[in-house]
Each structure stands twice: as structure tokens, then as C-alpha cells.
Amino acid sequence: MTHLLTMAPLAGHDPLAPLAGAADLADSVVFLSPSERLVGQGIGDQAGPAETDPDPARRVAHLLEAARRAGRAPVVMGAIPFDPSGRSRLVVPRRLDRLSPACWQAALQRLPGPPAPPRLLRSHPRPDPDGYRRAVENGLARIADGELAKLVLARSLDLEVADPIDPCRVLTALIRRHPGSLLYSVPLPAEDGREAGVFLGASPELLVRKAGGRVFANPLAGSIAASPDPAENARRIERLLASGKDRHEHAFAAHAVVETLRPFCRTIELPATPGVVAAGPIIHLSTPIVGELRAPWASALDMALALHPTPAVGGTPTAGAVAAIAELEGFDRGLYAGMVGWCDAAGDGEWAVSLRCAEIRGNRARLFAGAGIVDGSRPEAELEETATKLKTMLTALGLSAAEPTAPGF
Ligand SMILES: C=C(O[C@@H]1C=C(C(=O)O)C=C[C@H]1O)C(=O)O
């Protein structure tokens, strides 16, 4: 990416304003990864044909063309839902800043502290724990029938707190706790009777990154709760690496990613064994994948759309799993388990799987978490795994799962 501004010299412009609490996150878009740190400001006026076109690639092309005409940096940022034909949140910020690693280190000093623990008024899990166990049992029956080999079942948690939530403090709490994750905040308009807000999170999972002629991906699947005790944590990592059920669950995602990327590549390899990645309260099996692209290089977005939904958020076979998810989950995933990131007119870009996230609107937050079901999965363990994954956002909101006020999830 060559056309982005670095810490902009413009008088009166503060590239960090949305992260420092000096500009509204609802008028900004943020994507921070170990490779790129992008902060866009001024997104106010962007609803239009691109919002309603069911093809995300056409939506992005439309926005890039509009950016070119308006003389803006041709970079589209935002989120595409789990159902990519649904409402995406894609924008071309009026001002875009790319923060260098040195700027970023200095910037961290300016971030506000975590939110004060809010007073929880109501919490509503969907499905409730019994409903989720039943959905997993149903999924296991379909796996036993041979209809499916893997299925990812998720649930959502609606929270209402006494005062409006400050999304900036929630995002900066995530930044401090998850510096190696892909961190994001995307504005949400008022819709379906709900007020405007933001969609934000800290995803450990890179769907795809393209930089010049190279492509990177990092499928995750197969998880265990982390322990605060280092010796116990090390034992859990050994247990995860040795778990046949988790290795089987992981293999679906890793194979699918390599096989989907292979036609785009001159060279690509699947590492023989997965490693692990720690993501706050949870540890995942992880396979980093690198490929050399075949000319003409496909764009990051084309590859992201080809990969989505990977078996890490959908299942195997894909179409059957997506149909089972619609039938068994009983809520709309919206932007959860879709993709969030950026792409430019040269085809470079980076897209994370939209995980460990929440929609925050006023004094309400909707959280999401899912778990992969394969032969050998146990409903109670999968329920616990989703509760562990929810902790990432609960902690950032100041609602630690250990507190007596914690929601009954
Ligand atoms: C579905 C989620 O996470 C995905 C599922 C995982 C699993 O089942 O082990 C692990 C990481 C993610 O690929 C989620 O965080 O909601």
C-alpha cells in the first residue's frame, strides 16, 4: 500500500482522535493489525447504492470508483456480514492515516483507561444454555447421520447497562489486552428500531492478507480455556495439541483454506502440524499459511470472499452447514463471523474473521461466540467454550464473568 498518509501533517488534524476519545468512533473506522494500523475519519455521508448491492465485490468496486472521483485515498474499510449478500458496512474515509510502528508505540500512551464497571440491568442469551445444548445435540445427530462432518454453532448475548457505553474505552481496553490480535471498530447506522452505534472487537483470526505477490492466512479451530497459572497453562496447551477431536476439528479449517487459495497461487503449503495461539481467555490451534500468488494476482477481497465462510465459522460441507446454522441457531449473526478489514485499488488488503466482537448501541451491547462441533464434541463443553470466548468482550466492557452481577450465560 503506497498511497496512504502517515501521521498526517495537516494543521488541526489528529490521526489518533478516535482512539484518544477526541473524535466520535461513530464517525470513524479503525483496523489495527500487526501489519497495518489504519484509522479513518469522516465517514458520515456514505449510504448509497453500494450499501444495498448484494455483491460485496461490486460494492467495493463502486466505492473505490467514487473515492477516485472524489480525490480520496482509494481504500475501502469496513465489515461484510456472515451472509455476504446482507447489509455490509463499507466506507471510504475522508481522511485516512496509516500509523507507523513508532507512532503506534507513542500513541499507546494517549489511550484512555478501561471503562468503569457498568451496572448490568438485563442480560438475554440467545439461545439460552439449554437451547444451545439442544442445538449442539441436533448438530451431533446430523454429523452421526453423515449429513455434515463439522458445524459451528454460535449464540448471542444481549446486555443492557444503566448508562451509555463508551465504545472508545471498550476498544482501548481490547487494544491493551490483545496487542497481537486484529482490532477493529466499524460504525453502525440506526436500523431496525435500534440506535446508531459501532461494531468492534479483537479477532485472533486472519482470514487473508495480500501484500504484493504474497498471500497469508491463519485458520484457527480447536480451542481450550487458558489458565492464569503458567504450569497449568502449559499442560493445557499439551492437551490441546494432543487432542484427536481438536486436531480433527482444526484440519477441516486448515485444509479448506489451503485448497481454496491453491488456484490463486504458484506455491502454497500446508504445514504438517498446527501450532497454538493464545487469545486472552482462550487458546486455539493455529496454522499459519503463506503463498506466492500466480499472475495476475487476485485481490485480497476476491480471496476473502472465496474463503468465506471457512469451516472455522461455517462447517463442512459448507452449504449444508450454513443451512443448519440458519435452522438451529435462532438468531441473525449479522456482522459476527463475517469479515472485517480493508482493501485498496491495487488489490492489497487484510481481512480478519469478525470474532470476539460486539455491536454497541447506547446502553446496549450484543455479543457473539460460537464453537466448532465434530464427532466427539460434548454439548456442555461447547457451551463452556462459547462462555470462555464471550469473556474477551465481557472483560473489555468491564463486566468480568467472575463478578456476581455477571449475566446468566
Ligand atoms: C466461532 C468462533 O471462533 C472460531 C472457532 C474456534 C473453535 O471452534 O475452536 C476457534 C477459533 C475460531 O475460528 C468465535 O470466536 O465465536
The ligand as a MOL file (V3000), in Angstrom:
LIG
                    3D

  0  0  0     0  0            999 V3000
M  V30 BEGIN CTAB
M  V30 COUNTS 16 16 0 0 0
M  V30 BEGIN ATOM
M  V30 1 C -16.5450 -19.1920 16.2120 0
M  V30 2 C -15.6100 -18.6140 16.9710 0
M  V30 3 O -14.2990 -18.9610 16.9120 0
M  V30 4 C -13.8270 -19.8720 15.9450 0
M  V30 5 C -13.9820 -21.2550 16.3930 0
M  V30 6 C -12.9680 -21.9030 17.0730 0
M  V30 7 C -13.2080 -23.2870 17.6360 0
M  V30 8 O -14.3050 -23.8150 17.4600 0
M  V30 9 O -12.3030 -23.8660 18.2620 0
M  V30 10 C -11.7200 -21.2970 17.2510 0
M  V30 11 C -11.4470 -20.0930 16.6950 0
M  V30 12 C -12.3750 -19.5020 15.7090 0
M  V30 13 O -12.0520 -19.9540 14.4380 0
M  V30 14 C -15.9180 -17.4870 17.8950 0
M  V30 15 O -14.9900 -16.9230 18.4700 0
M  V30 16 O -17.0970 -17.1270 18.0190 0
M  V30 END ATOM
M  V30 BEGIN BOND
M  V30 1 2 1 2
M  V30 2 1 2 3
M  V30 3 1 2 14
M  V30 4 1 3 4
M  V30 5 1 4 5
M  V30 6 1 4 12
M  V30 7 2 5 6
M  V30 8 1 6 7
M  V30 9 1 6 10
M  V30 10 2 7 8
M  V30 11 1 7 9
M  V30 12 2 10 11
M  V30 13 1 11 12
M  V30 14 1 12 13
M  V30 15 2 14 15
M  V30 16 1 14 16
M  V30 END BOND
M  V30 END CTAB
M  END
